């Protein structure tokens, strides 16, 4: 089952840290029994939700904590947990925050060369 992760946006495959974010996600969730807390469905009918890992942690939050995803303010403006996790990752220069000027995926997707 494919689930769009609510409140976050990961780098695209060709973007810096895209492959690392995918690997991190696979390491935590692939082949494991997880719970999905459905929040909504997108315009294409896909589930948008929070993935709860077997140990009870949130995959969505772990990606932000590791600096491998952005808090998607547009769709989760009041998610103060994601905000705090992103702030911590930025301050620690974790993952994509080690780059001087990381480009958010929603900006990356606008570029016709990508």
C-alpha positions as CSV (number, residue, x, y, z in Angstrom):
1,X,0.0,0.0,0.0
2,X,1.3,3.5,-0.8
3,X,0.8,6.2,1.7
4,X,1.6,9.9,1.2
5,X,3.2,11.1,4.5
6,X,1.1,13.8,6.1
7,X,2.7,17.1,7.1
8,X,6.1,16.5,5.5
9,X,7.7,16.6,2.1
10,X,10.8,14.5,1.3
11,X,13.4,15.4,-1.3
12,X,12.8,14.1,-4.8
13,X,14.9,11.1,-6.0
14,X,17.2,13.3,-8.1
15,X,17.4,15.9,-5.4
16,X,20.3,15.9,-2.8
17,X,19.3,13.6,0.0
18,X,16.4,12.0,-2.0
19,X,18.0,8.6,-2.2
20,X,19.1,8.8,1.5
21,X,15.5,9.7,2.6
22,X,14.1,6.7,0.6
23,X,16.7,4.4,2.1
24,X,16.0,5.7,5.6
25,X,12.2,5.1,5.0
26,X,12.8,1.6,3.7
27,X,15.0,0.7,6.7
28,X,12.3,1.8,9.1
29,X,9.2,0.5,7.4
30,X,9.7,-1.8,4.5
31,X,8.4,-5.3,5.2
32,X,7.2,-4.4,8.6
33,X,3.7,-4.2,10.0
34,X,2.9,-0.6,10.5
35,X,-0.3,1.4,11.4
36,X,-1.5,4.1,9.2
37,X,-3.5,6.9,10.8
38,X,-5.4,8.2,7.8
39,X,-5.9,12.0,7.8
40,X,-7.3,12.5,4.4
41,X,-7.2,11.5,0.7
42,X,-5.5,13.5,-2.0
43,X,-7.0,14.6,-5.3
44,X,-6.0,11.2,-6.8
45,X,-7.7,9.2,-4.0
46,X,-4.4,8.3,-2.3
47,X,-4.2,8.0,1.4
48,X,-2.5,10.8,3.2
49,X,-1.6,9.9,6.8
50,X,0.9,9.3,9.5
51,X,2.8,6.0,9.5
52,X,3.3,4.5,13.0
53,X,6.2,2.1,13.2
54,X,6.2,-1.1,15.2
55,X,7.9,0.6,18.1
56,X,5.2,3.3,18.2
57,X,7.2,6.1,16.7
58,X,6.0,8.2,13.7
59,X,7.8,7.7,10.5
60,X,6.8,11.2,9.4
61,X,8.4,12.6,12.5
62,X,11.5,10.5,12.3
63,X,12.2,11.7,8.7
64,X,12.0,15.3,9.9
65,X,14.1,14.6,13.0
66,X,16.8,13.0,10.8
67,X,16.9,16.1,8.5
68,X,15.5,14.0,5.6
69,X,12.2,15.9,5.1
70,X,10.7,19.3,5.5
71,X,7.8,20.2,7.7
72,X,5.2,21.0,5.0
73,X,3.8,24.1,6.6
74,X,1.3,24.6,3.8
75,X,-0.6,21.4,4.7
76,X,0.2,21.1,8.4
77,X,0.5,24.7,9.6
78,X,-0.3,23.9,13.2
79,X,1.9,20.8,13.7
80,X,4.2,22.2,16.4
81,X,5.9,18.8,16.8
82,X,7.1,18.8,13.2
83,X,8.1,22.5,13.5
84,X,10.2,21.7,16.6
85,X,11.8,18.6,15.0
86,X,12.7,20.6,11.9
87,X,14.2,23.4,14.0
88,X,16.3,20.9,15.9
89,X,17.5,19.2,12.7
90,X,18.3,22.7,11.2
91,X,20.2,23.8,14.3
92,X,22.2,20.5,14.4
93,X,22.8,20.6,10.6
94,X,21.3,17.1,10.3
95,X,20.9,15.6,6.9
96,X,19.8,18.1,4.2
97,X,20.4,20.9,6.7
98,X,24.1,20.3,6.3
99,X,23.8,21.9,2.8
100,X,24.2,25.7,2.7
101,X,21.0,26.2,0.8
102,X,18.7,23.2,0.6
103,X,15.9,23.6,-1.9
104,X,12.5,22.4,-0.7
105,X,10.9,19.8,-3.0
106,X,7.9,22.0,-3.7
107,X,10.3,24.5,-5.2
108,X,12.4,21.8,-6.9
109,X,9.3,20.5,-8.7
110,X,8.6,23.9,-10.2
111,X,12.0,23.9,-12.1
112,X,11.4,22.5,-15.6
113,X,14.9,21.1,-15.7
114,X,14.2,18.6,-12.9
